[in-house]
Amino acid sequence: MQFQVPQFIDIEDKVIGPFTLKQFLYLAGGGALLFLLFKIVKFLIFLLLAVPIVSLTIALAFIKVNNQSFITVIKNSLGFLKKPDFYIWKKQKAKRKIEEKKLPKIIKAMPIKRKMKPKHKERLQEISWKINIEK
């Protein structure tokens, strides 16, 4: 049994003339909005509002940035402005506040212990032992 494998799956079908369905809907929506503005407002105001509407409609229908549609680029840009990413190199540990029960402290007089100085040989052995443990 042989099956045909689709070759161009990333290309949208041309549904209405040379336009895809999305392109046609963007152009039809922009045209309908322009028609409503033409009927509602004065001609000078219509001209001022028509320029950005036509440019946005054409951009939505035809412009792609890095193989992404213009609406995706706008959505990603607004999402980034709404919540930008912060990268932290060294995260500080949060200090936990532990509630300790307040008990009366009993202080006892402890005799002072005097430390005797270790001999040089014992001191060298102690330093050597600390270095070996840290490795």
N, CA, C and O atoms as a GROMACS GRO file, in nm:
protein
  540
    1MET      N    1   0.083  -0.118   0.000
    1MET     CA    2   0.000   0.000   0.000
    1MET      C    3   0.088   0.124   0.000
    1MET      O    4   0.181   0.135   0.080
    2GLN      N    5   0.059   0.217  -0.087
    2GLN     CA    6   0.135   0.341  -0.096
    2GLN      C    7   0.046   0.457  -0.054
    2GLN      O    8  -0.072   0.465  -0.087
    3PHE      N    9   0.108   0.547   0.021
    3PHE     CA   10   0.037   0.666   0.066
    3PHE      C   11   0.111   0.789   0.016
    3PHE      O   12   0.233   0.789   0.007
    4GLN      N   13   0.036   0.892  -0.016
    4GLN     CA   14   0.096   1.018  -0.055
    4GLN      C   15   0.120   1.101   0.070
    4GLN      O   16   0.030   1.121   0.150
    5VAL      N   17   0.242   1.148   0.086
    5VAL     CA   18   0.279   1.231   0.200
    5VAL      C   19   0.272   1.377   0.155
    5VAL      O   20   0.333   1.414   0.054
    6PRO      N   21   0.199   1.461   0.229
    6PRO     CA   22   0.193   1.604   0.192
    6PRO      C   23   0.332   1.667   0.197
    6PRO      O   24   0.408   1.643   0.291
    7GLN      N   25   0.365   1.746   0.096
    7GLN     CA   26   0.497   1.805   0.086
    7GLN      C   27   0.505   1.943   0.151
    7GLN      O   28   0.602   1.974   0.221
    8PHE      N   29   0.406   2.025   0.129
    8PHE     CA   30   0.410   2.164   0.176
    8PHE      C   31   0.304   2.184   0.284
    8PHE      O   32   0.198   2.242   0.257
    9ILE      N   33   0.330   2.137   0.405
    9ILE     CA   34   0.230   2.147   0.511
    9ILE      C   35   0.235   2.281   0.582
    9ILE      O   36   0.142   2.314   0.656
   10ASP      N   37   0.342   2.359   0.562
   10ASP     CA   38   0.352   2.488   0.630
   10ASP      C   39   0.292   2.602   0.548
   10ASP      O   40   0.288   2.715   0.596
   11ILE      N   41   0.247   2.576   0.427
   11ILE     CA   42   0.188   2.678   0.341
   11ILE      C   43   0.036   2.665   0.349
   11ILE      O   44  -0.021   2.558   0.329
   12GLU      N   45  -0.030   2.779   0.380
   12GLU     CA   46  -0.176   2.779   0.390
   12GLU      C   47  -0.239   2.774   0.252
   12GLU      O   48  -0.180   2.820   0.154
   13ASP      N   49  -0.358   2.717   0.244
   13ASP     CA   50  -0.430   2.705   0.117
   13ASP      C   51  -0.487   2.840   0.076
   13ASP      O   52  -0.533   2.918   0.159
   14LYS      N   53  -0.483   2.866  -0.055
   14LYS     CA   54  -0.543   2.987  -0.110
   14LYS      C   55  -0.691   2.957  -0.132
   14LYS      O   56  -0.727   2.880  -0.221
   15VAL      N   57  -0.776   3.017  -0.051
   15VAL     CA   58  -0.918   2.987  -0.052
   15VAL      C   59  -0.995   3.084  -0.142
   15VAL      O   60  -1.075   3.042  -0.226
   16ILE      N   61  -0.970   3.212  -0.124
   16ILE     CA   62  -1.047   3.313  -0.198
   16ILE      C   63  -0.950   3.390  -0.286
   16ILE      O   64  -0.882   3.481  -0.238
   17GLY      N   65  -0.944   3.355  -0.413
   17GLY     CA   66  -0.852   3.420  -0.506
   17GLY      C   67  -0.707   3.394  -0.464
   17GLY      O   68  -0.672   3.280  -0.432
   18PRO      N   69  -0.624   3.498  -0.463
   18PRO     CA   70  -0.484   3.479  -0.424
   18PRO      C   71  -0.463   3.491  -0.272
   18PRO      O   72  -0.349   3.492  -0.225
   19PHE      N   73  -0.572   3.499  -0.195
   19PHE     CA   74  -0.562   3.520  -0.051
   19PHE      C   75  -0.597   3.392   0.027
   19PHE      O   76  -0.680   3.312  -0.017
   20THR      N   77  -0.534   3.377   0.141
   20THR     CA   78  -0.575   3.270   0.232
   20THR      C   79  -0.698   3.318   0.307
   20THR      O   80  -0.738   3.434   0.294
   21LEU      N   81  -0.757   3.230   0.384
   21LEU     CA   82  -0.878   3.268   0.458
   21LEU      C   83  -0.848   3.378   0.560
   21LEU      O   84  -0.927   3.472   0.573
   22LYS      N   85  -0.736   3.368   0.633
   22LYS     CA   86  -0.701   3.471   0.731
   22LYS      C   87  -0.678   3.606   0.663
   22LYS      O   88  -0.727   3.708   0.711
   23GLN      N   89  -0.605   3.606   0.553
   23GLN     CA   90  -0.579   3.731   0.483
   23GLN      C   91  -0.710   3.795   0.436
   23GLN      O   92  -0.729   3.916   0.449
   24PHE      N   93  -0.798   3.713   0.382
   24PHE     CA   94  -0.926   3.765   0.335
   24PHE      C   95  -1.008   3.823   0.450
   24PHE      O   96  -1.070   3.928   0.435
   25LEU      N   97  -1.010   3.754   0.564
   25LEU     CA   98  -1.087   3.804   0.679
   25LEU      C   99  -1.028   3.935   0.733
   25LEU      O  100  -1.104   4.025   0.770
   26TYR      N  101  -0.896   3.947   0.738
   26TYR     CA  102  -0.835   4.073   0.782
   26TYR      C  103  -0.871   4.186   0.687
   26TYR      O  104  -0.908   4.295   0.732
   27LEU      N  105  -0.860   4.162   0.556
   27LEU     CA  106  -0.892   4.265   0.457
   27LEU      C  107  -1.041   4.300   0.460
   27LEU      O  108  -1.076   4.418   0.449
   28ALA      N  109  -1.128   4.201   0.475
   28ALA     CA  110  -1.273   4.227   0.481
   28ALA      C  111  -1.308   4.305   0.607
   28ALA      O  112  -1.390   4.397   0.603
   29GLY      N  113  -1.246   4.269   0.721
   29GLY     CA  114  -1.272   4.342   0.846
   29GLY      C  115  -1.225   4.486   0.838
   29GLY      O  116  -1.295   4.577   0.883
   30GLY      N  117  -1.105   4.508   0.782
   30GLY     CA  118  -1.056   4.644   0.765
   30GLY      C  119  -1.143   4.725   0.670
   30GLY      O  120  -1.170   4.842   0.695
   31GLY      N  121  -1.189   4.662   0.561
   31GLY     CA  122  -1.278   4.730   0.466
   31GLY      C  123  -1.411   4.766   0.531
   31GLY      O  124  -1.464   4.875   0.509
   32ALA      N  125  -1.466   4.674   0.610
   32ALA     CA  126  -1.594   4.702   0.677
   32ALA      C  127  -1.579   4.816   0.778
   32ALA      O  128  -1.666   4.902   0.789
   33LEU      N  129  -1.467   4.817   0.851
   33LEU     CA  130  -1.443   4.925   0.947
   33LEU      C  131  -1.427   5.060   0.876
   33LEU      O  132  -1.478   5.161   0.924
   34LEU      N  133  -1.358   5.060   0.764
   34LEU     CA  134  -1.344   5.184   0.686
   34LEU      C  135  -1.479   5.231   0.632
   34LEU      O  136  -1.507   5.351   0.632
   35PHE      N  137  -1.562   5.138   0.588
   35PHE     CA  138  -1.694   5.175   0.537
   35PHE      C  139  -1.779   5.238   0.647
   35PHE      O  140  -1.847   5.339   0.625
   36LEU      N  141  -1.775   5.178   0.768
   36LEU     CA  142  -1.851   5.235   0.881
   36LEU      C  143  -1.799   5.373   0.919
   36LEU      O  144  -1.878   5.463   0.946
   37LEU      N  145  -1.668   5.391   0.920
   37LEU     CA  146  -1.613   5.523   0.951
   37LEU      C  147  -1.651   5.626   0.847
   37LEU      O  148  -1.679   5.741   0.880
   38PHE      N  149  -1.653   5.586   0.722
   38PHE     CA  150  -1.689   5.678   0.614
   38PHE      C  151  -1.834   5.726   0.629
   38PHE      O  152  -1.864   5.842   0.602
   39LYS      N  153  -1.922   5.637   0.672
   39LYS     CA  154  -2.064   5.674   0.688
   39LYS      C  155  -2.089   5.755   0.816
   39LYS      O  156  -2.182   5.834   0.822
   40ILE      N  157  -2.005   5.734   0.920
   40ILE     CA  158  -2.032   5.795   1.050
   40ILE      C  159  -1.967   5.932   1.067
   40ILE      O  160  -2.032   6.026   1.112
   41VAL      N  161  -1.839   5.944   1.033
   41VAL     CA  162  -1.764   6.068   1.064
   41VAL      C  163  -1.743   6.152   0.940
   41VAL      O  164  -1.770   6.109   0.828
   42LYS      N  165  -1.696   6.276   0.962
   42LYS     CA  166  -1.668   6.367   0.852
   42LYS      C  167  -1.549   6.316   0.771
   42LYS      O  168  -1.472   6.232   0.817
   43PHE      N  169  -1.537   6.369   0.648
   43PHE     CA  170  -1.436   6.317   0.555
   43PHE      C  171  -1.294   6.342   0.604
   43PHE      O  172  -1.209   6.255   0.587
   44LEU      N  173  -1.266   6.456   0.664
   44LEU     CA  174  -1.131   6.486   0.712
   44LEU      C  175  -1.091   6.391   0.826
   44LEU      O  176  -0.979   6.341   0.830
   45ILE      N  177  -1.182   6.369   0.918
   45ILE     CA  178  -1.156   6.275   1.028
   45ILE      C  179  -1.142   6.133   0.974
   45ILE      O  180  -1.059   6.055   1.021
   46PHE      N  181  -1.223   6.100   0.874
   46PHE     CA  182  -1.215   5.969   0.811
   46PHE      C  183  -1.076   5.946   0.751
   46PHE      O  184  -1.019   5.838   0.766
   47LEU      N  185  -1.022   6.047   0.683
   47LEU     CA  186  -0.889   6.034   0.624
   47LEU      C  187  -0.782   6.015   0.732
   47LEU      O  188  -0.690   5.934   0.715
   48LEU      N  189  -0.795   6.088   0.841
   48LEU     CA  190  -0.697   6.074   0.950
   48LEU      C  191  -0.703   5.936   1.014
   48LEU      O  192  -0.599   5.881   1.052
   49LEU      N  193  -0.821   5.880   1.027
   49LEU     CA  194  -0.836   5.747   1.088
   49LEU      C  195  -0.811   5.634   0.988
   49LEU      O  196  -0.776   5.523   1.028
   50ALA      N  197  -0.829   5.661   0.861
   50ALA     CA  198  -0.816   5.556   0.760
   50ALA      C  199  -0.671   5.513   0.740
   50ALA      O  200  -0.645   5.396   0.714
   51VAL      N  201  -0.577   5.605   0.752
   51VAL     CA  202  -0.436   5.572   0.727
   51VAL      C  203  -0.384   5.466   0.825
   51VAL      O  204  -0.326   5.367   0.780
   52PRO      N  205  -0.403   5.483   0.956
   52PRO     CA  206  -0.355   5.376   1.046
   52PRO      C  207  -0.434   5.246   1.032
   52PRO      O  208  -0.377   5.138   1.048
   53ILE      N  209  -0.563   5.255   1.002
   53ILE     CA  210  -0.643   5.133   0.988
   53ILE      C  211  -0.599   5.055   0.864
   53ILE      O  212  -0.587   4.933   0.870
   54VAL      N  213  -0.576   5.124   0.754
   54VAL     CA  214  -0.531   5.056   0.631
   54VAL      C  215  -0.393   4.995   0.652
   54VAL      O  216  -0.369   4.881   0.611
   55SER      N  217  -0.302   5.069   0.715
   55SER     CA  218  -0.167   5.016   0.736
   55SER      C  219  -0.170   4.894   0.830
   55SER      O  220  -0.098   4.798   0.806
   56LEU      N  221  -0.251   4.898   0.935
   56LEU     CA  222  -0.261   4.784   1.026
   56LEU      C  223  -0.325   4.664   0.956
   56LEU      O  224  -0.283   4.550   0.976
   57THR      N  225  -0.426   4.689   0.874
   57THR     CA  226  -0.493   4.581   0.801
   57THR      C  227  -0.397   4.513   0.703
   57THR      O  228  -0.393   4.391   0.695
   58ILE      N  229  -0.321   4.592   0.630
   58ILE     CA  230  -0.224   4.535   0.535
   58ILE      C  231  -0.114   4.460   0.610
   58ILE      O  232  -0.071   4.354   0.566
   59ALA      N  233  -0.068   4.516   0.722
   59ALA     CA  234   0.036   4.448   0.801
   59ALA      C  235  -0.015   4.315   0.855
   59ALA      O  236   0.056   4.215   0.850
   60LEU      N  237  -0.137   4.313   0.906
   60LEU     CA  238  -0.192   4.188   0.959
   60LEU      C  239  -0.210   4.083   0.849
   60LEU      O  240  -0.190   3.964   0.872
   61ALA      N  241  -0.246   4.128   0.731
   61ALA     CA  242  -0.273   4.034   0.622
   61ALA      C  243  -0.147   3.981   0.556
   61ALA      O  244  -0.142   3.863   0.519
   62PHE      N  245  -0.044   4.063   0.540
   62PHE     CA  246   0.067   4.023   0.454
   62PHE      C  247   0.205   4.015   0.520
   62PHE      O  248   0.289   3.939   0.472
   63ILE      N  249   0.230   4.089   0.625
   63ILE     CA  250   0.366   4.095   0.681
   63ILE      C  251   0.392   3.977   0.774
   63ILE      O  252   0.309   3.942   0.857
   64LYS      N  253   0.511   3.917   0.756
   64LYS     CA  254   0.558   3.811   0.846
   64LYS      C  255   0.695   3.850   0.896
   64LYS      O  256   0.779   3.897   0.820
   65VAL      N  257   0.719   3.830   1.026
   65VAL     CA  258   0.848   3.859   1.087
   65VAL      C  259   0.904   3.728   1.139
   65VAL      O  260   0.844   3.665   1.226
   66ASN      N  261   1.018   3.686   1.086
   66ASN     CA  262   1.080   3.558   1.124
   66ASN      C  263   0.982   3.442   1.110
   66ASN      O  264   0.972   3.357   1.199
   67ASN      N  265   0.910   3.438   0.999
   67ASN     CA  266   0.810   3.334   0.968
   67ASN      C  267   0.697   3.327   1.069
   67ASN      O  268   0.636   3.222   1.087
   68GLN      N  269   0.670   3.438   1.135
   68GLN     CA  270   0.556   3.446   1.226
   68GLN      C  271   0.464   3.556   1.176
   68GLN      O  272   0.511   3.658   1.126
   69SER      N  273   0.335   3.535   1.191
   69SER     CA  274   0.241   3.637   1.145
   69SER      C  275   0.254   3.762   1.232
   69SER      O  276   0.303   3.757   1.344
   70PHE      N  277   0.208   3.873   1.176
   70PHE     CA  278   0.220   4.001   1.246
   70PHE      C  279   0.138   4.004   1.374
   70PHE      O  280   0.179   4.067   1.472
   71ILE      N  281   0.025   3.936   1.376
   71ILE     CA  282  -0.057   3.932   1.498
   71ILE      C  283   0.015   3.858   1.610
   71ILE      O  284   0.001   3.894   1.727
   72THR      N  285   0.093   3.756   1.576
   72THR     CA  286   0.172   3.683   1.676
   72THR      C  287   0.282   3.772   1.731
   72THR      O  288   0.311   3.769   1.851
   73VAL      N  289   0.344   3.850   1.644
   73VAL     CA  290   0.450   3.942   1.689
   73VAL      C  291   0.392   4.047   1.783
   73VAL      O  292   0.452   4.079   1.885
   74ILE      N  293   0.275   4.101   1.749
   74ILE     CA  294   0.211   4.200   1.837
   74ILE      C  295   0.175   4.138   1.970
   74ILE      O  296   0.197   4.198   2.076
   75LYS      N  297   0.119   4.016   1.966
   75LYS     CA  298   0.079   3.948   2.091
   75LYS      C  299   0.200   3.921   2.179
   75LYS      O  300   0.194   3.942   2.300
   76ASN      N  301   0.310   3.875   2.120
   76ASN     CA  302   0.431   3.848   2.198
   76ASN      C  303   0.492   3.977   2.254
   76ASN      O  304   0.544   3.978   2.365
   77SER      N  305   0.486   4.084   2.176
   77SER     CA  306   0.540   4.212   2.223
   77SER      C  307   0.461   4.265   2.342
   77SER      O  308   0.519   4.311   2.440
   78LEU      N  309   0.329   4.258   2.333
   78LEU     CA  310   0.247   4.304   2.445
   78LEU      C  311   0.265   4.216   2.568
   78LEU      O  312   0.264   4.265   2.681
   79GLY      N  313   0.282   4.085   2.546
   79GLY     CA  314   0.308   3.995   2.659
   79GLY      C  315   0.440   4.025   2.726
   79GLY      O  316   0.450   4.016   2.848
   80PHE      N  317   0.542   4.062   2.648
   80PHE     CA  318   0.672   4.096   2.705
   80PHE      C  319   0.664   4.227   2.782
   80PHE      O  320   0.722   4.239   2.890
   81LEU      N  321   0.592   4.325   2.728
   81LEU     CA  322   0.580   4.453   2.798
   81LEU      C  323   0.500   4.438   2.927
   81LEU      O  324   0.525   4.507   3.025
   82LYS      N  325   0.403   4.347   2.924
   82LYS     CA  326   0.320   4.326   3.043
   82LYS      C  327   0.400   4.258   3.154
   82LYS      O  328   0.387   4.294   3.270
   83LYS      N  329   0.480   4.159   3.118
   83LYS     CA  330   0.554   4.084   3.218
   83LYS      C  331   0.693   4.052   3.163
   83LYS      O  332   0.714   3.944   3.106
   84PRO      N  333   0.788   4.144   3.179
   84PRO     CA  334   0.923   4.116   3.127
   84PRO      C  335   0.993   4.010   3.210
   84PRO      O  336   0.962   3.989   3.327
   85ASP      N  337   1.088   3.943   3.148
   85ASP     CA  338   1.164   3.840   3.218
   85ASP      C  339   1.282   3.902   3.290
   85ASP      O  340   1.347   3.994   3.239
   86PHE      N  341   1.309   3.852   3.410
   86PHE     CA  342   1.425   3.894   3.486
   86PHE      C  343   1.511   3.772   3.508
   86PHE      O  344   1.463   3.667   3.549
   87TYR      N  345   1.638   3.787   3.481
   87TYR     CA  346   1.731   3.678   3.501
   87TYR      C  347   1.820   3.713   3.620
   87TYR      O  348   1.884   3.818   3.623
   88ILE      N  349   1.823   3.625   3.717
   88ILE     CA  350   1.898   3.648   3.840
   88ILE      C  351   2.018   3.555   3.839
   88ILE      O  352   2.003   3.434   3.823
   89TRP      N  353   2.136   3.612   3.857
   89TRP     CA  354   2.256   3.530   3.854
   89TRP      C  355   2.272   3.453   3.984
   89TRP      O  356   2.287   3.331   3.981
   90LYS      N  357   2.271   3.521   4.096
   90LYS     CA  358   2.282   3.454   4.225
   90LYS      C  359   2.154   3.480   4.303
   90LYS      O  360   2.122   3.594   4.338
   91LYS      N  361   2.084   3.375   4.329
   91LYS     CA  362   1.959   3.387   4.402
   91LYS      C  363   1.989   3.390   4.551
   91LYS      O  364   2.061   3.305   4.603
   92GLN      N  365   1.934   3.488   4.618
   92GLN     CA  366   1.955   3.498   4.761
   92GLN      C  367   1.856   3.408   4.833
   92GLN      O  368   1.739   3.398   4.795
   93LYS      N  369   1.906   3.343   4.936
   93LYS     CA  370   1.819   3.254   5.011
   93LYS      C  371   1.724   3.338   5.097
   93LYS      O  372   1.764   3.435   5.161
   94ALA      N  373   1.600   3.298   5.096
   94ALA     CA  374   1.501   3.368   5.176
   94ALA      C  375   1.521   3.334   5.323
   94ALA      O  376   1.539   3.217   5.360
   95LYS      N  377   1.516   3.436   5.404
   95LYS     CA  378   1.533   3.414   5.548
   95LYS      C  379   1.399   3.373   5.607
   95LYS      O  380   1.298   3.441   5.591
   96ARG      N  381   1.402   3.262   5.674
   96ARG     CA  382   1.279   3.214   5.737
   96ARG      C  383   1.272   3.267   5.880
   96ARG      O  384   1.368   3.260   5.956
   97LYS      N  385   1.158   3.317   5.910
   97LYS     CA  386   1.139   3.367   6.046
   97LYS      C  387   1.078   3.255   6.129
   97LYS      O  388   0.963   3.215   6.111
   98ILE      N  389   1.157   3.207   6.219
   98ILE     CA  390   1.111   3.100   6.306
   98ILE      C  391   1.076   3.162   6.441
   98ILE      O  392   1.157   3.226   6.508
   99GLU      N  393   0.953   3.141   6.476
   99GLU     CA  394   0.910   3.194   6.605
   99GLU      C  395   0.959   3.102   6.716
   99GLU      O  396   0.928   2.984   6.721
  100GLU      N  397   1.034   3.161   6.802
  100GLU     CA  398   1.085   3.084   6.914
  100GLU      C  399   1.003   3.119   7.038
  100GLU      O  400   0.962   3.233   7.060
  101LYS      N  401   0.982   3.018   7.114
  101LYS     CA  402   0.912   3.042   7.240
  101LYS      C  403   1.006   3.116   7.333
  101LYS      O  404   1.123   3.080   7.348
  102LYS      N  405   0.955   3.217   7.392
  102LYS     CA  406   1.038   3.295   7.483
  102LYS      C  407   1.038   3.229   7.620
  102LYS      O  408   0.938   3.231   7.694
  103LEU      N  409   1.150   3.173   7.651
  103LEU     CA  410   1.169   3.111   7.781
  103LEU      C  411   1.271   3.192   7.859
  103LEU      O  412   1.360   3.254   7.801
  104PRO      N  413   1.257   3.193   7.988
  104PRO     CA  414   1.358   3.266   8.065
  104PRO      C  415   1.494   3.198   8.053
  104PRO      O  416   1.505   3.076   8.065
  105LYS      N  417   1.594   3.278   8.030
  105LYS     CA  418   1.728   3.223   8.015
  105LYS      C  419   1.794   3.212   8.152
  105LYS      O  420   1.794   3.304   8.232
  106ILE      N  421   1.850   3.096   8.173
  106ILE     CA  422   1.921   3.071   8.299
  106ILE      C  423   2.070   3.080   8.269
  106ILE      O  424   2.124   3.003   8.189
  107ILE      N  425   2.132   3.172   8.334
  107ILE     CA  426   2.275   3.192   8.311
  107ILE      C  427   2.349   3.139   8.433
  107ILE      O  428   2.326   3.182   8.546
  108LYS      N  429   2.437   3.046   8.406
  108LYS     CA  430   2.518   2.991   8.512
  108LYS      C  431   2.661   3.038   8.493
  108LYS      O  432   2.710   3.051   8.381
  109ALA      N  433   2.723   3.060   8.601
  109ALA     CA  434   2.863   3.100   8.593
  109ALA      C  435   2.946   2.976   8.564
  109ALA      O  436   2.948   2.880   8.642
  110MET      N  437   3.012   2.980   8.452
  110MET     CA  438   3.095   2.867   8.412
  110MET      C  439   3.240   2.903   8.439
  110MET      O  440   3.283   3.016   8.418
  111PRO      N  441   3.314   2.806   8.486
  111PRO     CA  442   3.455   2.835   8.508
  111PRO      C  443   3.525   2.853   8.373
  111PRO      O  444   3.495   2.782   8.277
  112ILE      N  445   3.616   2.945   8.368
  112ILE     CA  446   3.688   2.973   8.245
  112ILE      C  447   3.792   2.865   8.223
  112ILE      O  448   3.877   2.838   8.308
  113LYS      N  449   3.783   2.802   8.105
  113LYS     CA  450   3.878   2.699   8.072
  113LYS      C  451   3.994   2.764   7.997
  113LYS      O  452   3.974   2.840   7.903
  114ARG      N  453   4.108   2.732   8.039
  114ARG     CA  454   4.225   2.787   7.972
  114ARG      C  455   4.276   2.685   7.872
  114ARG      O  456   4.297   2.568   7.904
  115LYS      N  457   4.294   2.731   7.753
  115LYS     CA  458   4.346   2.642   7.650
  115LYS      C  459   4.498   2.646   7.655
  115LYS      O  460   4.561   2.751   7.669
  116MET      N  461   4.552   2.529   7.643
  116MET     CA  462   4.697   2.520   7.640
  116MET      C  463   4.740   2.527   7.494
  116MET      O  464   4.675   2.470   7.406
  117LYS      N  465   4.847   2.594   7.470
  117LYS     CA  466   4.896   2.605   7.333
  117LYS      C  467   4.950   2.470   7.290
  117LYS      O  468   5.032   2.410   7.359
  118PRO      N  469   4.902   2.422   7.170
  118PRO     CA  470   4.956   2.294   7.124
  118PRO      C  471   5.100   2.312   7.076
  118PRO      O  472   5.143   2.420   7.037
  119LYS      N  473   5.168   2.204   7.082
  119LYS     CA  474   5.305   2.209   7.036
  119LYS      C  475   5.306   2.228   6.885
  119LYS      O  476   5.206   2.204   6.818
  120HIS      N  477   5.416   2.271   6.834
  120HIS     CA  478   5.426   2.299   6.691
  120HIS      C  479   5.394   2.177   6.608
  120HIS      O  480   5.327   2.189   6.505
  121LYS      N  481   5.437   2.062   6.648
  121LYS     CA  482   5.413   1.939   6.571
  121LYS      C  483   5.264   1.906   6.571
  121LYS      O  484   5.209   1.867   6.468
  122GLU      N  485   5.200   1.920   6.684
  122GLU     CA  486   5.056   1.893   6.690
  122GLU      C  487   4.977   1.994   6.605
  122GLU      O  488   4.878   1.960   6.541
  123ARG      N  489   5.024   2.117   6.606
  123ARG     CA  490   4.957   2.221   6.527
  123ARG      C  491   4.969   2.191   6.377
  123ARG      O  492   4.873   2.209   6.304
  124LEU      N  493   5.085   2.146   6.332
  124LEU     CA  494   5.104   2.111   6.193
  124LEU      C  495   5.016   1.992   6.153
  124LEU      O  496   4.962   1.989   6.042
  125GLN      N  497   5.003   1.895   6.244
  125GLN     CA  498   4.917   1.780   6.215
  125GLN      C  499   4.770   1.824   6.206
  125GLN      O  500   4.695   1.771   6.123
  126GLU      N  501   4.731   1.918   6.288
  126GLU     CA  502   4.594   1.968   6.285
  126GLU      C  503   4.566   2.040   6.152
  126GLU      O  504   4.460   2.020   6.092
  127ILE      N  505   4.658   2.124   6.108
  127ILE     CA  506   4.642   2.195   5.982
  127ILE      C  507   4.640   2.097   5.865
  127ILE      O  508   4.559   2.111   5.773
  128SER      N  509   4.728   1.999   5.868
  128SER     CA  510   4.732   1.897   5.762
  128SER      C  511   4.600   1.820   5.757
  128SER      O  512   4.549   1.791   5.649
  129TRP      N  513   4.547   1.787   5.872
  129TRP     CA  514   4.420   1.714   5.878
  129TRP      C  515   4.306   1.798   5.819
  129TRP      O  516   4.222   1.745   5.746
  130LYS      N  517   4.302   1.929   5.849
  130LYS     CA  518   4.199   2.018   5.796
  130LYS      C  519   4.210   2.030   5.643
  130LYS      O  520   4.108   2.033   5.574
  131ILE      N  521   4.332   2.038   5.592
  131ILE     CA  522   4.350   2.049   5.447
  131ILE      C  523   4.304   1.922   5.378
  131ILE      O  524   4.239   1.928   5.273
  132ASN      N  525   4.336   1.807   5.433
  132ASN     CA  526   4.295   1.680   5.373
  132ASN      C  527   4.144   1.664   5.373
  132ASN      O  528   4.088   1.607   5.280
  133ILE      N  529   4.079   1.711   5.475
  133ILE     CA  530   3.932   1.698   5.483
  133ILE      C  531   3.864   1.789   5.381
  133ILE      O  532   3.762   1.750   5.324
  134GLU      N  533   3.916   1.908   5.358
  134GLU     CA  534   3.855   2.002   5.266
  134GLU      C  535   3.864   1.959   5.121
  134GLU      O  536   3.785   2.006   5.039
  135LYS      N  537   3.957   1.872   5.086
  135LYS     CA  538   3.971   1.828   4.947
  135LYS      C  539   3.860   1.743   4.907
  135LYS      O  540   3.855   1.697   4.793
   0.00000   0.00000   0.00000
